[in-house]
Amino acid sequence: MYTNGKIKVLRAKAYDEGGNEYDLGEKEVISTDKSVTYHLSEYTQIPDGKKLAKVKIIFEESHSGPLMLSVSEVQFWERNVAN
């Protein structure tokens, strides 16, 4: 996730096709951070072979008051598991 320095704390959750929720944890962001990365493979609670249907990003705190949705951009990369 790319940020313009306004986000202070965020949390991410993922959901599989069956609706099961997986907490991806909370990240603190300092104002000089330009991006925040969640590696889904680090979360062993997501069983191998599960297809994720949705990822939710929750902006919990801000350095400068109310957040606008335009303060961040979320990108996803698929990694080849054979590598």
C-alpha positions as CSV (number, residue, x, y, z in Angstrom):
1,M,0.0,0.0,0.0
2,Y,1.3,3.4,-0.9
3,T,0.6,6.3,1.5
4,N,1.1,10.0,1.5
5,G,2.2,10.1,5.2
6,K,-1.2,10.7,6.8
7,I,-2.0,7.2,7.8
8,K,-0.8,6.3,11.3
9,V,-2.3,2.8,12.0
10,L,-4.0,0.4,9.6
11,R,-5.3,-3.2,9.8
12,A,-5.9,-5.7,7.0
13,K,-8.2,-8.7,6.8
14,A,-8.7,-11.2,4.1
15,Y,-11.7,-13.4,3.2
16,D,-11.8,-16.6,1.3
17,E,-14.5,-17.8,-1.1
18,G,-16.4,-19.4,1.8
19,G,-16.5,-16.1,3.7
20,N,-13.9,-17.2,6.4
21,E,-12.0,-14.2,7.8
22,Y,-8.3,-14.1,8.3
23,D,-6.7,-11.3,10.3
24,L,-3.6,-10.0,8.6
25,G,-2.6,-7.9,11.5
26,E,-2.1,-4.2,12.4
27,K,0.7,-2.0,11.0
28,E,2.0,1.3,12.4
29,V,3.0,3.7,9.8
30,I,5.4,6.6,10.4
31,S,4.9,9.8,8.4
32,T,8.0,9.2,6.3
33,D,6.9,5.7,5.2
34,K,6.0,5.7,1.5
35,S,4.5,2.2,1.5
36,V,3.3,-0.6,3.8
37,T,3.6,-4.3,2.7
38,Y,1.6,-7.3,3.9
39,H,2.9,-10.7,2.8
40,L,-0.1,-13.0,2.8
41,S,2.3,-16.0,2.8
42,E,3.4,-15.0,6.3
43,Y,0.0,-15.8,7.8
44,T,0.0,-19.5,8.4
45,Q,-3.7,-19.4,9.4
46,I,-4.6,-19.1,5.7
47,P,-4.6,-22.8,4.6
48,D,-2.7,-23.7,1.4
49,G,-4.8,-23.8,-1.6
50,K,-7.4,-21.3,-0.3
51,K,-8.4,-18.7,-2.8
52,L,-8.9,-15.3,-1.3
53,A,-12.0,-13.4,-2.6
54,K,-11.7,-10.1,-0.7
55,V,-9.1,-8.1,1.2
56,K,-10.3,-5.3,3.6
57,I,-8.0,-2.4,4.6
58,I,-9.1,-0.6,7.7
59,F,-7.6,2.8,8.4
60,E,-7.6,3.1,12.2
61,E,-5.7,6.3,12.9
62,S,-4.4,9.4,11.1
63,H,-1.5,11.8,11.8
64,S,-3.6,14.7,10.6
65,G,-7.3,14.3,11.3
66,P,-10.0,12.6,9.2
67,L,-8.9,10.3,6.4
68,M,-10.0,10.5,2.8
69,L,-10.0,7.4,0.7
70,S,-7.7,9.1,-1.7
71,V,-4.7,9.0,0.8
72,S,-3.7,5.5,-0.2
73,E,-3.5,3.2,-3.1
74,V,-3.6,-0.6,-2.7
75,Q,-1.8,-2.9,-5.2
76,F,-1.7,-6.7,-5.3
77,W,1.0,-8.9,-6.7
78,E,0.7,-12.6,-7.4
79,R,3.8,-14.6,-6.7
80,N,4.6,-17.8,-8.6
81,V,4.6,-20.4,-5.8
82,A,7.0,-22.5,-7.8
83,N,9.8,-20.0,-7.3
